[in-house]
Amino acid sequence: MHILEKGGGTRRFFLASSALALTLGLAASSIPASAQELTGDIRFSWWGGQVRNDKTDRIIQLFEQQNPGVSITRETADFAPYWERLTIQSTGNNQPCAITMQSRWLATYARPDILMPLDDLVANGTLDVSGIPEAVVSAARGADGNLYMIPHGVFYFALMYNEQMLENAAAAGVQPLVWPYNWDQYADHLRAIQPTLPEGAVATHNMGREPDAFVSWVQSHGEKVFDGSKAAFSRDLAIAWFNYWEALRNEGVTESPEGMVTENSALVEESNLANGRGYATNRPPNQLGSVQTVTNTVNPGATINTRPYPVGPDGTVGMDLGSNGIAIGANCTAEQLPATTAWINFWTHNEEAAAIYQSDNGVVAIPELATAQAENPDTQPTQVRHIELYQQVVDTAQPVFWPAGGYQAMTDVLNRSYDAVAFGQLSVEEGVDQLISELQQQLDQAAR
């Protein structure tokens, strides 16, 4: 964890009880921040590496220059430690006023004693959600229906592939893959690609254990992943998913089980895709630039591109959209609230801030700002592709409501269940039964 304070000084924050803070905050929300002279100290937390930290610091400096009465204390950490710290802070009623939040983790914290409900602040114009797609805003609600964060970046997973390998396959007579393609067409494409690849390379990473791919499979087949805190997908559909990848694995179109596990945790520098050992995999498109940078070094001449997941048999798009945004701590005082809401509006809507951040943590949620970035000649081509693909799927994607602990549980249990199948320890049916049973156990435990 890193806590960076403006000027290097140490500040103490005297926090009221969450109930009192919520009452005071809602009372103050009737006064638009723009009508007040902004003053006070607030804390802002986020996760990320040094590049994101540098961008965020520049945006904070810009806001502080425009609002000299406000000082923002920076609190940053890597992704996993970030949530551990927030849990501890929330338990002690010591969470920051402005908290970077993610839709996949929102349900764990979406309670009025941890995060401030924001509907009243939106309704009276204090917080501005204009331009943010309704589906993205809806995914920022908790199980109680309250809005708990203002989305500023939309992230998604998709398929990455090696264009050089695709061109070689096309020269050998493999037909192009044109979206929308369904899951069977995608499997046939991978089978056709495999014989054209260099010795030792595989057409795809085995995604049987990958939660983002599984979610897209479930939703594209017309089923829900969760219903509240219950696993909602059918046993038959999960069996079909395991069989889909087992067939490709047994045909030699994916890595071995050992290679699958290694590839899942591989750094970009060590990955099959970057090193020319694989044609396709699943990754978030905001990593396209870093994958291409490594590829330029270890596999010169290869270009990495990205495409959507397949659609279902009837053309249904199953891709999940997640969002990152800013929540307000329930302990944020009435005096701190105007600066906090102004900071959120600035981060979400300010053109200069968006240009600095460059959709670093998801495509900027305001369509006009995303288009401006894509049209800017200084924007990296990989970032342009990231934005373009988002714009292609945003109107048909289906954001998932992740229950408390849901994403971590899905990741852990799906990995373990499919691995047991791939290594021959369980049959497909036994693996699916384990998936459903253990997933529900973890969801029940998290809901207590």
Stockholm file with secondary structure:
# STOCKHOLM 1.0

chainA/1-448         MHILEKGGGTRRFFLASSALALTLGLAASSIPASAQELTGDIRFSWWGGQVRNDKTDRIIQLFEQQNPGVSITRETADFAPYWERLTIQSTGNNQPCAITMQSRWLATYARPDILMPLDDLVANGTLDVSGIPEAVVSAARGADGNLYMIPHGVFYFALMYNEQMLENAAAAGVQPLVWPYNWDQYADHLRAIQPTLPEGAVATHNMGREPDAFVSWVQSHGEKVFDGSKAAFSRDLAIAWFNYWEALRNEGVTESPEGMVTENSALVEESNLANGRGYATNRPPNQLGSVQTVTNTVNPGATINTRPYPVGPDGTVGMDLGSNGIAIGANCTAEQLPATTAWINFWTHNEEAAAIYQSDNGVVAIPELATAQAENPDTQPTQVRHIELYQQVVDTAQPVFWPAGGYQAMTDVLNRSYDAVAFGQLSVEEGVDQLISELQQQLDQAAR
#=GR chainA/1-448 SS CEEECGGGCCCCCCCCCHHHHHHHHHHHTTSCGGGSCCCEEEEEEEECCHHHHHHHHHHHHHHHHHCTTEEEEEEEECHHHHHHHHHHHHHTTCCCSEEEEETTTHHHHCSTTTBCCCHHHHHTTSSCCTTSCHHHHHTTBCTTSCBCCEEEEEECCEEEEEHHHHHHHHHTTCCCCCSSCBHHHHHHHHHHHGGGSCTTCEEECCGGGCHHHHHHHHHHTTCCSEETTEECSCHHHHHHHHHHHHHHHHTTSBCCHHHHHHHHTCCGGGCTTTTTSEEEEEECGGGHHHHHHHHHHHSTTCCEEEECCCBCTTSCCCCCCEEEEEEEBTTCCTTTHHHHHHHHHHHHHCHHHHHHHTTTTSEESSHHHHHHHHHCTTSCHHHHHHHHHHHHHTTTCCCCCCCTTHHHHHHHHHHHHHHHHHTTSSCHHHHHHHHHHHHHHHHHHHHC
#=GC SS_cons         CEEECGGGCCCCCCCCCHHHHHHHHHHHTTSCGGGSCCCEEEEEEEECCHHHHHHHHHHHHHHHHHCTTEEEEEEEECHHHHHHHHHHHHHTTCCCSEEEEETTTHHHHCSTTTBCCCHHHHHTTSSCCTTSCHHHHHTTBCTTSCBCCEEEEEECCEEEEEHHHHHHHHHTTCCCCCSSCBHHHHHHHHHHHGGGSCTTCEEECCGGGCHHHHHHHHHHTTCCSEETTEECSCHHHHHHHHHHHHHHHHTTSBCCHHHHHHHHTCCGGGCTTTTTSEEEEEECGGGHHHHHHHHHHHSTTCCEEEECCCBCTTSCCCCCCEEEEEEEBTTCCTTTHHHHHHHHHHHHHCHHHHHHHTTTTSEESSHHHHHHHHHCTTSCHHHHHHHHHHHHHTTTCCCCCCCTTHHHHHHHHHHHHHHHHHTTSSCHHHHHHHHHHHHHHHHHHHHC
//
